[in-house]
Amino acid sequence: MNSALFLLVINMAIGLCFAAGFLALSQRASTRLGWWCAAGFLAATATAATEASGFALTMPRLISTLSFGFLMLAAVFIVAGLRRHYSPAETNRTLYAFGLALAVLNPLVIFELPRGTIGQALAYQLPFAAVFAFGAHNVLARAQRPVDVTVGVILAAVALQFMAKGALGPLVGAGHAPGVADYVFSLYAYYSQTLGSILSLALGVSLFALLTVEVMEEHAQHLQKDALSGLRNRSAFFAEAEAALRRLPARQTAGVVICDLDHFKSVNDRFGHAAGDEVIARFGALLGEAGGKDGIAGRIGGEEFCLLLPSGGLERSTARVEWLRKRLAEARFLNLPTGITVTASFGITAAGAREPLPDALRRADLALYRAKAEGRNDYRIAPTTPH
């Protein structure tokens, strides 16, 4: 077994191992990225298998067609999966069409070009460079974590590798062999498969790290979520709200709202826990909607909730409470008799940048106490600083 053939076998093993790993990890993830990556590495394995067996076949056009097609399929699978992961609203139809068109053009046009020329090498390699460069751009444009940047950079390196193979391949013997079947014995194959092995490992490890991070974050979010209301639990709310206050610009204030469902214990006692659970779930959904995209909402006690609005101060907080009271009054519950309405009381205050969250909550809690003492189903606003 010569060196290039040995490296092809190594690449096949790499592809199969990563495909198995992605399939196993995908069982624990809601994202479909792992399935796309597994399909991509299986297709890459098929590419290596085709090239490894090429010397034993006497159909060079078929070898070229299968090798190019499987590798293009691998590239499209991986890049399409990443694009769906980072930009779920965008379509991959153009990417699919590009891959299919090049797979068809290869045996009809590219294969007919003189082997060993710059033109043939570029025509063969640049389509792969384009797909991986497209993937790198999509990932890096939306990268927010180190693992995202790592994946994007490695995709860019893979794209550069294909560009270099197209430009430099003829200089190291890419086309001096008599035909496609002799590829495995060429010096070019040795260099190509060596670099391919390194980048396959790098890409596989980075994608596996990305999927692992997604699974870990998904499980962390599950642990930080209150199952009944669908909002953050107490510890998650405090952690995120305190971080949001630390990020506030010096002269900006955040709105802090404490909410308490009126007579909630009597709802449980009179109509059962199913009714109480329904009320908690509905109010949680409404509070989350009231918070909008930047609001931080959580259930901090049995029937007690809290909402932090990083922008808009008291004015926005008051408007959101008015909206919430209106929606709650209109709500109908399957487990409550017709005519029974659910109400809540609210305490509102403003918190300054870097102010300790417990200080703001104490003021809001005093305002909530006044709202409940003065008739419930209303709100009171606490001064920014205690008197």
KEKE-3310 file (N, C-alpha, C; in steps of 0.2 Angstrom, whole numbers, plus 5000, padded with zeros to 4 digits):
npx = (5004:5004:5009:4999:4988:4986:4984:4971:4964:4965:4957:4945:4942:4942:4931:4920:4921:4918:4905:4898:4900:4893:4880:4877:4878:4868:4856:4854:4851:4841:4843:4846:4858:4868:4864:4865:4879:4884:4879:4887:4900:4899:4897:4909:4917:4913:4919:4933:4933:4930:4941:4951:4949:4950:4961:4959:4949:4942:4936:4937:4930:4918:4924:4929:4917:4909:4918:4920:4906:4902:4910:4906:4893:4896:4901:4891:4881:4886:4888:4875:4869:4875:4870:4857:4857:4862:4855:4840:4829:4832:4834:4841:4840:4847:4860:4859:4856:4867:4877:4871:4871:4885:4889:4884:4890:4903:4907:4903:4909:4921:4928:4933:4943:4960:4970:4981:4983:4982:4969:4960:4963:4958:4945:4940:4943:4939:4924:4922:4929:4922:4909:4913:4919:4907:4900:4909:4908:4894:4894:4904:4898:4888:4894:4895:4901:4917:4918:4910:4917:4929:4924:4920:4933:4940:4932:4935:4949:4948:4942:4952:4962:4956:4957:4971:4975:4969:4977:4990:4991:4995:5008:5014:5012:4999:4992:5000:5000:4994:4980:4964:4963:4976:4978:4980:4993:5000:5011:5005:4993:4997:5001:4989:4980:4986:4985:4972:4968:4972:4964:4951:4951:4952:4940:4930:4932:4930:4916:4910:4913:4905:4892:4892:4893:4881:4872:4875:4871:4858:4853:4857:4848:4836:4837:4836:4824:4807:4796:4782:4777:4784:4794:4809:4817:4819:4833:4839:4833:4837:4851:4852:4845:4853:4865:4860:4858:4871:4876:4869:4870:4877:4867:4855:4840:4832:4816:4808:4797:4786:4775:4760:4749:4732:4723:4727:4728:4715:4710:4716:4711:4697:4694:4703:4720:4723:4717:4724:4737:4734:4731:4744:4752:4746:4747:4761:4764:4759:4766:4779:4777:4774:4786:4793:4807:4818:4815:4817:4810:4803:4798:4797:4793:4779:4766:4771:4779:4792:4798:4810:4814:4826:4826:4818:4813:4802:4791:4789:4787:4776:4766:4767:4762:4749:4745:4746:4737:4725:4725:4725:4712:4704:4706:4702:4698:4700:4698:4691:4676:4664:4664:4672:4686:4703:4715:4729:4741:4753:4770:4780:4796:4811:4827:4844:4859:4870:4865:4862:4852:4843:4840:4832:4821:4816:4810:4801:4793:4788:4780:4771:4765:4757:4748:4741:4736:4728:4717:4719:4722:4728:4741:4756:4768:4785:4796:4812:4823:4823:4813)
npy = (4994:5011:5028:5038:5030:5024:5036:5039:5028:5031:5044:5039:5032:5042:5050:5040:5038:5051:5053:5043:5049:5061:5057:5050:5060:5068:5063:5068:5081:5095:5103:5100:5100:5090:5079:5084:5086:5073:5066:5073:5069:5056:5056:5061:5051:5041:5048:5046:5032:5030:5035:5028:5015:5018:5015:5001:5001:5003:5013:5029:5041:5038:5036:5049:5056:5051:5053:5067:5071:5065:5072:5085:5083:5081:5093:5102:5097:5099:5113:5118:5112:5120:5133:5132:5131:5143:5152:5150:5155:5157:5151:5136:5133:5139:5135:5121:5120:5124:5115:5103:5107:5108:5095:5089:5095:5091:5078:5080:5092:5097:5085:5083:5092:5096:5086:5091:5104:5121:5127:5115:5111:5122:5122:5111:5112:5124:5125:5118:5126:5138:5134:5131:5143:5151:5145:5148:5162:5164:5158:5166:5179:5178:5175:5173:5167:5160:5147:5147:5156:5149:5138:5145:5150:5138:5133:5143:5140:5128:5131:5139:5129:5122:5131:5133:5120:5120:5130:5127:5113:5107:5110:5101:5089:5085:5082:5074:5060:5046:5045:5046:5035:5033:5042:5039:5035:5046:5060:5072:5067:5062:5074:5081:5072:5072:5085:5086:5076:5082:5094:5089:5082:5094:5101:5092:5091:5104:5106:5096:5101:5112:5107:5100:5111:5117:5107:5107:5120:5120:5111:5118:5129:5122:5118:5130:5135:5138:5125:5126:5139:5142:5152:5160:5152:5156:5158:5159:5170:5180:5180:5184:5196:5204:5204:5211:5224:5228:5230:5241:5258:5273:5283:5278:5270:5255:5246:5239:5227:5219:5206:5199:5187:5189:5183:5169:5157:5154:5151:5139:5132:5132:5128:5118:5111:5110:5121:5131:5128:5131:5145:5150:5146:5153:5166:5167:5166:5177:5187:5185:5188:5202:5207:5207:5207:5211:5210:5203:5190:5181:5168:5170:5165:5156:5162:5173:5184:5192:5205:5212:5227:5232:5244:5260:5263:5269:5273:5264:5252:5255:5256:5243:5235:5240:5235:5221:5220:5222:5211:5200:5202:5199:5186:5169:5154:5136:5128:5136:5142:5150:5168:5170:5179:5182:5192:5203:5211:5224:5230:5244:5250:5260:5255:5260:5260:5248:5247:5237:5223:5218:5229:5237:5228:5228:5240:5239:5229:5235:5244:5235:5230:5240:5242:5230:5232:5242:5238:5229:5221:5231:5244:5251:5264:5265:5276:5281:5280:5275:5284)
npz = (5000:4995:5000:4998:4996:5008:5016:5010:5015:5029:5029:5026:5037:5047:5042:5044:5058:5063:5058:5064:5077:5076:5074:5086:5095:5091:5095:5107:5105:5100:5089:5071:5066:5068:5061:5048:5047:5049:5038:5029:5032:5029:5015:5012:5016:5006:4995:4997:4997:4984:4977:4982:4976:4963:4955:4952:4943:4927:4921:4920:4918:4926:4938:4941:4940:4951:4962:4962:4963:4976:4984:4982:4987:5000:5004:5002:5010:5023:5023:5020:5032:5042:5038:5039:5053:5058:5051:5051:5044:5031:5014:5006:4993:4982:4984:4984:4970:4964:4968:4962:4948:4946:4948:4938:4927:4928:4923:4910:4905:4913:4914:4902:4899:4897:4907:4920:4917:4922:4920:4920:4933:4941:4937:4942:4956:4961:4962:4974:4983:4982:4988:5002:5005:5005:5015:5026:5026:5030:5043:5050:5049:5058:5070:5087:5097:5103:5098:5087:5079:5077:5069:5058:5053:5051:5040:5031:5029:5023:5011:5006:5004:4994:4984:4983:4979:4966:4960:4962:4960:4947:4947:4956:4951:4948:4937:4929:4929:4919:4919:4927:4935:4939:4949:4963:4964:4962:4966:4969:4974:4986:4993:4993:5000:5012:5017:5016:5026:5038:5038:5037:5050:5058:5054:5057:5071:5076:5072:5079:5092:5091:5090:5103:5112:5109:5113:5127:5131:5128:5137:5149:5148:5149:5162:5168:5167:5172:5173:5173:5170:5160:5160:5165:5179:5197:5200:5188:5183:5192:5189:5175:5175:5184:5177:5165:5171:5174:5162:5158:5150:5158:5161:5159:5163:5169:5169:5182:5187:5198:5200:5206:5208:5211:5225:5223:5230:5234:5221:5218:5229:5228:5214:5211:5208:5194:5188:5194:5189:5176:5176:5180:5170:5159:5163:5164:5150:5145:5152:5147:5134:5136:5139:5127:5115:5122:5135:5152:5159:5174:5185:5201:5213:5221:5216:5211:5201:5190:5180:5170:5161:5150:5143:5141:5154:5167:5160:5149:5156:5164:5153:5148:5159:5160:5147:5150:5161:5154:5145:5153:5159:5149:5147:5145:5154:5154:5165:5174:5180:5169:5169:5180:5184:5182:5191:5194:5204:5204:5206:5203:5198:5194:5189:5191:5182:5186:5198:5213:5211:5221:5229:5220:5219:5232:5233:5222:5228:5239:5233:5226:5238:5242:5232:5233:5246:5244:5237:5226:5210:5202:5200:5207:5208:5213:5220:5213:5221:5238:5251)
capx = (5000:5008:5007:4993:4982:4986:4980:4964:4960:4964:4952:4939:4941:4940:4924:4916:4921:4915:4898:4895:4899:4888:4874:4876:4877:4861:4851:4852:4850:4835:4845:4847:4865:4872:4862:4868:4886:4885:4878:4892:4906:4898:4898:4916:4920:4912:4924:4939:4933:4930:4947:4955:4947:4950:4966:4957:4943:4944:4931:4939:4924:4914:4928:4929:4910:4908:4923:4917:4899:4902:4914:4902:4888:4898:4902:4884:4877:4889:4887:4868:4867:4877:4866:4850:4858:4863:4850:4835:4824:4835:4833:4847:4839:4853:4866:4858:4856:4874:4880:4869:4874:4892:4890:4882:4895:4910:4908:4902:4914:4927:4932:4936:4948:4967:4973:4988:4983:4979:4962:4957:4963:4954:4938:4938:4943:4935:4917:4922:4931:4916:4904:4916:4919:4900:4899:4913:4905:4888:4895:4907:4894:4884:4897:4894:4905:4923:4917:4907:4923:4933:4921:4921:4940:4942:4929:4939:4955:4946:4941:4959:4965:4954:4960:4978:4975:4968:4982:4997:4991:4999:5016:5016:5010:4992:4989:5005:4998:4991:4973:4961:4964:4982:4978:4982:5000:5004:5014:4999:4988:5000:5001:4982:4977:4989:4982:4964:4967:4973:4958:4945:4951:4950:4933:4926:4933:4926:4909:4908:4913:4900:4886:4892:4891:4873:4868:4876:4867:4851:4852:4857:4842:4831:4838:4835:4817:4802:4792:4774:4776:4788:4798:4815:4816:4821:4840:4841:4830:4842:4857:4851:4843:4859:4869:4857:4859:4878:4877:4866:4873:4877:4862:4849:4837:4828:4810:4807:4790:4785:4768:4757:4742:4727:4719:4728:4727:4708:4709:4718:4706:4690:4694:4708:4727:4723:4715:4729:4742:4732:4732:4751:4755:4743:4750:4768:4765:4757:4772:4784:4775:4774:4793:4796:4813:4824:4813:4819:4804:4804:4794:4802:4789:4773:4762:4775:4783:4796:4800:4815:4814:4832:4825:4811:4811:4795:4785:4788:4785:4769:4762:4767:4758:4742:4743:4745:4731:4720:4725:4723:4705:4701:4708:4697:4702:4696:4697:4688:4669:4662:4662:4677:4691:4709:4718:4735:4743:4760:4774:4784:4801:4816:4833:4849:4865:4875:4862:4860:4845:4839:4838:4826:4816:4813:4806:4795:4789:4784:4774:4766:4761:4752:4743:4737:4732:4723:4711:4722:4720:4731:4748:4759:4775:4789:4801:4818:4827:4819:4813)
capy = (5000:5017:5033:5041:5025:5023:5042:5038:5024:5035:5048:5035:5030:5049:5051:5036:5040:5058:5052:5040:5053:5066:5053:5049:5067:5071:5060:5073:5088:5097:5105:5095:5101:5084:5075:5086:5084:5065:5065:5076:5065:5049:5057:5062:5044:5038:5051:5043:5025:5030:5037:5022:5010:5020:5011:4995:5001:5005:5018:5035:5046:5036:5037:5056:5058:5049:5057:5074:5071:5063:5077:5091:5082:5082:5101:5105:5094:5103:5120:5118:5111:5126:5139:5131:5131:5150:5157:5146:5158:5157:5144:5133:5131:5141:5130:5114:5120:5125:5108:5099:5109:5107:5088:5087:5098:5088:5073:5083:5097:5097:5079:5084:5097:5092:5085:5093:5111:5126:5127:5109:5110:5127:5121:5105:5113:5131:5125:5117:5132:5142:5131:5132:5150:5153:5143:5152:5169:5163:5157:5172:5184:5177:5172:5176:5163:5157:5140:5149:5159:5143:5134:5149:5150:5132:5133:5147:5137:5122:5134:5141:5123:5120:5136:5131:5114:5122:5134:5124:5106:5105:5111:5095:5082:5084:5079:5071:5053:5045:5045:5047:5029:5033:5047:5037:5034:5053:5064:5076:5063:5062:5080:5082:5068:5074:5091:5084:5073:5087:5099:5085:5082:5100:5103:5087:5092:5110:5105:5092:5105:5117:5103:5099:5117:5118:5103:5109:5126:5118:5108:5123:5132:5118:5118:5137:5136:5135:5121:5127:5146:5143:5158:5158:5151:5162:5159:5161:5177:5185:5180:5188:5203:5207:5205:5217:5230:5229:5232:5248:5264:5276:5287:5274:5266:5249:5246:5233:5225:5213:5204:5194:5185:5190:5177:5163:5152:5153:5148:5132:5128:5131:5125:5113:5113:5110:5127:5135:5127:5134:5152:5151:5145:5158:5173:5167:5167:5185:5191:5184:5193:5209:5209:5208:5204:5212:5209:5197:5188:5175:5166:5170:5162:5152:5166:5179:5185:5198:5207:5218:5229:5236:5250:5263:5265:5269:5274:5258:5248:5256:5254:5235:5233:5241:5230:5215:5219:5221:5205:5196:5203:5196:5179:5164:5148:5130:5125:5140:5143:5156:5173:5170:5183:5182:5198:5203:5217:5225:5236:5246:5255:5260:5253:5263:5256:5245:5246:5230:5221:5217:5236:5239:5223:5230:5246:5237:5225:5240:5247:5230:5229:5246:5240:5225:5234:5247:5235:5224:5222:5238:5244:5257:5265:5266:5281:5278:5279:5275:5289)
capz = (5000:4995:5005:4996:4997:5015:5018:5009:5020:5035:5028:5026:5044:5050:5040:5047:5065:5064:5056:5070:5083:5075:5075:5093:5099:5088:5099:5113:5103:5096:5082:5066:5063:5068:5055:5042:5048:5048:5031:5025:5033:5026:5008:5011:5016:4999:4990:4998:4995:4976:4974:4984:4972:4956:4951:4950:4939:4920:4919:4923:4919:4931:4944:4942:4942:4958:4967:4962:4966:4983:4988:4982:4991:5007:5005:5002:5017:5029:5023:5021:5039:5046:5036:5043:5060:5060:5048:5049:5040:5024:5010:5003:4986:4977:4986:4981:4963:4962:4969:4957:4942:4945:4948:4931:4922:4929:4918:4903:4903:4916:4913:4895:4899:4897:4914:4922:4916:4927:4918:4922:4940:4944:4935:4946:4963:4963:4965:4982:4987:4983:4993:5009:5007:5006:5022:5031:5027:5034:5050:5053:5049:5063:5075:5093:5102:5101:5094:5080:5075:5075:5064:5052:5051:5048:5034:5026:5028:5019:5005:5003:5002:4987:4979:4982:4975:4959:4957:4963:4958:4941:4949:4960:4948:4949:4931:4925:4928:4913:4919:4933:4939:4942:4954:4969:4964:4961:4971:4971:4979:4993:4996:4994:5005:5019:5019:5017:5033:5043:5038:5039:5057:5061:5053:5061:5079:5077:5071:5085:5098:5091:5092:5110:5115:5108:5118:5134:5132:5128:5144:5154:5147:5152:5170:5171:5165:5176:5168:5173:5167:5153:5161:5169:5186:5201:5200:5181:5182:5195:5186:5169:5177:5187:5171:5161:5175:5174:5155:5156:5150:5164:5162:5157:5168:5167:5172:5186:5189:5202:5199:5211:5206:5217:5228:5219:5234:5233:5215:5219:5234:5225:5208:5210:5205:5187:5187:5196:5184:5170:5177:5181:5163:5155:5165:5161:5143:5144:5154:5142:5128:5138:5140:5121:5113:5127:5142:5156:5164:5177:5190:5207:5219:5219:5211:5211:5195:5190:5174:5170:5154:5150:5140:5142:5160:5170:5155:5145:5161:5165:5147:5148:5164:5157:5142:5154:5165:5149:5142:5158:5160:5143:5146:5147:5156:5153:5171:5178:5177:5166:5174:5185:5180:5186:5191:5197:5207:5201:5209:5197:5200:5189:5192:5188:5180:5191:5205:5215:5209:5227:5231:5216:5220:5238:5231:5219:5232:5243:5229:5226:5244:5242:5227:5236:5252:5242:5233:5222:5203:5201:5201:5211:5206:5218:5218:5210:5227:5244:5255)
cpx = (5004:5005:5000:4987:4981:4982:4973:4960:4960:4958:4945:4937:4939:4933:4919:4915:4917:4907:4895:4895:4894:4881:4872:4874:4870:4855:4849:4851:4844:4837:4847:4854:4869:4870:4865:4876:4888:4884:4884:4899:4905:4899:4906:4920:4919:4917:4930:4939:4933:4937:4952:4955:4948:4955:4964:4951:4946:4939:4932:4934:4920:4917:4927:4922:4908:4912:4921:4910:4899:4905:4909:4896:4890:4899:4895:4880:4880:4887:4879:4866:4869:4872:4859:4851:4858:4858:4844:4829:4826:4834:4840:4846:4845:4859:4865:4858:4863:4878:4878:4871:4881:4894:4888:4887:4901:4911:4907:4907:4921:4932:4936:4942:4955:4969:4980:4988:4980:4971:4958:4957:4958:4947:4936:4938:4939:4928:4917:4924:4926:4911:4907:4917:4912:4899:4903:4910:4899:4889:4899:4903:4889:4887:4897:4899:4912:4922:4914:4913:4928:4931:4922:4928:4942:4939:4933:4945:4954:4945:4948:4963:4963:4957:4967:4979:4974:4974:4989:4997:4995:5006:5019:5014:5003:4989:4994:5004:4994:4983:4971:4963:4971:4983:4982:4989:5004:5006:5008:4994:4991:4999:4993:4979:4980:4986:4975:4963:4967:4966:4952:4945:4949:4943:4929:4926:4929:4919:4906:4908:4907:4893:4886:4890:4883:4869:4869:4872:4860:4849:4852:4851:4836:4831:4836:4828:4812:4797:4785:4773:4779:4793:4805:4813:4820:4829:4842:4839:4835:4848:4857:4850:4849:4864:4867:4858:4866:4879:4874:4871:4872:4870:4855:4846:4833:4822:4810:4800:4789:4777:4766:4750:4737:4723:4720:4727:4720:4706:4710:4713:4699:4689:4699:4715:4727:4721:4721:4735:4740:4733:4740:4754:4752:4747:4758:4769:4763:4763:4778:4783:4775:4781:4796:4803:4818:4822:4816:4813:4805:4799:4798:4799:4783:4769:4765:4780:4787:4798:4804:4815:4820:4831:4818:4809:4804:4790:4784:4785:4778:4764:4762:4762:4751:4740:4742:4739:4725:4719:4723:4715:4701:4702:4702:4700:4697:4694:4693:4681:4668:4661:4668:4683:4697:4712:4725:4737:4751:4763:4779:4790:4806:4823:4839:4855:4869:4871:4860:4853:4840:4836:4832:4820:4812:4808:4800:4790:4785:4778:4769:4762:4756:4747:4738:4733:4727:4718:4713:4720:4722:4738:4750:4766:4779:4794:4808:4823:4822:4819:4815)
cpy = (5006:5022:5036:5036:5024:5030:5042:5034:5028:5040:5045:5034:5037:5050:5047:5037:5046:5057:5049:5044:5058:5063:5052:5055:5070:5068:5064:5080:5090:5100:5099:5095:5094:5079:5077:5085:5077:5063:5068:5072:5058:5050:5058:5055:5040:5041:5047:5036:5025:5031:5031:5016:5011:5016:5004:4995:5004:5010:5025:5040:5044:5037:5045:5059:5057:5052:5064:5075:5070:5069:5083:5089:5083:5089:5104:5103:5098:5110:5122:5117:5117:5132:5138:5132:5139:5154:5152:5148:5158:5150:5142:5131:5133:5136:5123:5114:5121:5119:5103:5100:5107:5099:5085:5089:5094:5083:5075:5088:5097:5091:5080:5088:5093:5092:5088:5101:5115:5126:5121:5109:5115:5125:5115:5108:5119:5130:5123:5123:5137:5140:5133:5139:5153:5151:5147:5159:5169:5162:5163:5178:5184:5175:5176:5173:5161:5151:5142:5152:5153:5139:5138:5149:5144:5131:5137:5144:5131:5125:5136:5135:5121:5125:5135:5125:5115:5126:5131:5116:5104:5105:5105:5089:5080:5080:5075:5063:5052:5046:5046:5041:5029:5038:5045:5036:5041:5056:5069:5073:5063:5068:5082:5078:5070:5080:5090:5081:5078:5092:5095:5084:5088:5102:5098:5089:5099:5110:5101:5096:5110:5113:5102:5105:5119:5113:5105:5116:5125:5115:5113:5127:5128:5118:5125:5139:5133:5131:5123:5134:5146:5149:5155:5157:5157:5163:5162:5168:5182:5186:5185:5195:5207:5209:5211:5223:5232:5232:5239:5254:5268:5280:5284:5270:5260:5249:5239:5232:5219:5212:5199:5193:5186:5184:5171:5157:5149:5149:5140:5128:5127:5127:5119:5115:5113:5117:5132:5134:5131:5142:5154:5151:5151:5165:5173:5168:5174:5189:5191:5188:5200:5211:5210:5205:5205:5211:5203:5195:5182:5174:5165:5167:5158:5156:5172:5179:5191:5199:5213:5220:5234:5243:5253:5265:5264:5269:5268:5253:5248:5254:5246:5232:5234:5236:5223:5214:5219:5214:5199:5196:5199:5189:5174:5157:5142:5127:5130:5141:5150:5162:5175:5174:5182:5189:5198:5210:5218:5231:5237:5251:5255:5259:5257:5258:5254:5245:5239:5229:5220:5224:5238:5234:5225:5236:5244:5233:5229:5243:5241:5229:5234:5244:5235:5227:5239:5245:5230:5226:5229:5238:5251:5258:5268:5272:5277:5276:5279:5281:5288)
cpz = (5000:5000:5004:4998:5004:5018:5016:5013:5027:5035:5028:5033:5048:5048:5044:5055:5067:5063:5062:5076:5082:5076:5082:5097:5097:5092:5105:5111:5099:5089:5078:5063:5063:5063:5049:5042:5047:5041:5027:5026:5030:5018:5007:5011:5009:4994:4991:4996:4987:4974:4976:4979:4965:4952:4949:4945:4932:4917:4922:4923:4925:4938:4946:4944:4949:4963:4967:4965:4973:4987:4988:4987:4999:5009:5006:5008:5023:5029:5024:5028:5043:5044:5039:5050:5062:5057:5046:5044:5032:5021:5007:4996:4981:4978:4983:4973:4960:4962:4963:4950:4941:4945:4941:4926:4922:4924:4911:4900:4906:4915:4906:4894:4900:4905:4915:4920:4921:4926:4921:4930:4943:4943:4940:4954:4965:4965:4972:4986:4988:4988:5000:5010:5008:5014:5027:5032:5031:5041:5053:5053:5055:5070:5081:5099:5099:5096:5087:5076:5073:5069:5057:5049:5048:5041:5029:5024:5023:5012:5002:5001:4995:4982:4978:4978:4967:4956:4957:4961:4953:4943:4953:4957:4948:4942:4926:4924:4922:4913:4926:4938:4942:4947:4960:4970:4963:4967:4974:4975:4986:4997:4998:4999:5012:5021:5021:5024:5038:5044:5040:5047:5061:5060:5057:5069:5080:5077:5077:5091:5097:5093:5100:5114:5115:5113:5125:5135:5132:5134:5149:5154:5150:5160:5173:5169:5170:5171:5168:5169:5161:5154:5164:5176:5190:5200:5193:5180:5185:5192:5179:5170:5180:5181:5167:5165:5174:5167:5153:5155:5156:5166:5160:5163:5165:5172:5176:5188:5192:5201:5204:5209:5212:5219:5224:5223:5234:5227:5215:5224:5231:5219:5206:5207:5198:5185:5189:5192:5178:5170:5177:5173:5158:5157:5163:5154:5141:5146:5150:5136:5129:5138:5133:5120:5119:5134:5145:5161:5167:5183:5196:5213:5216:5214:5210:5205:5195:5182:5174:5162:5154:5147:5141:5148:5163:5165:5151:5150:5163:5159:5147:5153:5163:5152:5146:5157:5160:5147:5147:5160:5155:5143:5149:5149:5156:5159:5176:5175:5174:5170:5179:5181:5185:5186:5195:5199:5205:5205:5204:5200:5194:5193:5188:5186:5186:5198:5207:5214:5216:5230:5227:5217:5227:5237:5227:5223:5237:5239:5227:5232:5244:5238:5229:5242:5250:5237:5228:5214:5200:5201:5204:5209:5212:5216:5217:5216:5233:5248:5262)
residu = (MET:ASN:SER:ALA:LEU:PHE:LEU:LEU:VAL:ILE:ASN:MET:ALA:ILE:GLY:LEU:CYS:PHE:ALA:ALA:GLY:PHE:LEU:ALA:LEU:SER:GLN:ARG:ALA:SER:THR:ARG:LEU:GLY:TRP:TRP:CYS:ALA:ALA:GLY:PHE:LEU:ALA:ALA:THR:ALA:THR:ALA:ALA:THR:GLU:ALA:SER:GLY:PHE:ALA:LEU:THR:MET:PRO:ARG:LEU:ILE:SER:THR:LEU:SER:PHE:GLY:PHE:LEU:MET:LEU:ALA:ALA:VAL:PHE:ILE:VAL:ALA:GLY:LEU:ARG:ARG:HIS:TYR:SER:PRO:ALA:GLU:THR:ASN:ARG:THR:LEU:TYR:ALA:PHE:GLY:LEU:ALA:LEU:ALA:VAL:LEU:ASN:PRO:LEU:VAL:ILE:PHE:GLU:LEU:PRO:ARG:GLY:THR:ILE:GLY:GLN:ALA:LEU:ALA:TYR:GLN:LEU:PRO:PHE:ALA:ALA:VAL:PHE:ALA:PHE:GLY:ALA:HIS:ASN:VAL:LEU:ALA:ARG:ALA:GLN:ARG:PRO:VAL:ASP:VAL:THR:VAL:GLY:VAL:ILE:LEU:ALA:ALA:VAL:ALA:LEU:GLN:PHE:MET:ALA:LYS:GLY:ALA:LEU:GLY:PRO:LEU:VAL:GLY:ALA:GLY:HIS:ALA:PRO:GLY:VAL:ALA:ASP:TYR:VAL:PHE:SER:LEU:TYR:ALA:TYR:TYR:SER:GLN:THR:LEU:GLY:SER:ILE:LEU:SER:LEU:ALA:LEU:GLY:VAL:SER:LEU:PHE:ALA:LEU:LEU:THR:VAL:GLU:VAL:MET:GLU:GLU:HIS:ALA:GLN:HIS:LEU:GLN:LYS:ASP:ALA:LEU:SER:GLY:LEU:ARG:ASN:ARG:SER:ALA:PHE:PHE:ALA:GLU:ALA:GLU:ALA:ALA:LEU:ARG:ARG:LEU:PRO:ALA:ARG:GLN:THR:ALA:GLY:VAL:VAL:ILE:CYS:ASP:LEU:ASP:HIS:PHE:LYS:SER:VAL:ASN:ASP:ARG:PHE:GLY:HIS:ALA:ALA:GLY:ASP:GLU:VAL:ILE:ALA:ARG:PHE:GLY:ALA:LEU:LEU:GLY:GLU:ALA:GLY:GLY:LYS:ASP:GLY:ILE:ALA:GLY:ARG:ILE:GLY:GLY:GLU:GLU:PHE:CYS:LEU:LEU:LEU:PRO:SER:GLY:GLY:LEU:GLU:ARG:SER:THR:ALA:ARG:VAL:GLU:TRP:LEU:ARG:LYS:ARG:LEU:ALA:GLU:ALA:ARG:PHE:LEU:ASN:LEU:PRO:THR:GLY:ILE:THR:VAL:THR:ALA:SER:PHE:GLY:ILE:THR:ALA:ALA:GLY:ALA:ARG:GLU:PRO:LEU:PRO:ASP:ALA:LEU:ARG:ARG:ALA:ASP:LEU:ALA:LEU:TYR:ARG:ALA:LYS:ALA:GLU:GLY:ARG:ASN:ASP:TYR:ARG:ILE:ALA:PRO:THR:THR:PRO:HIS)
# end
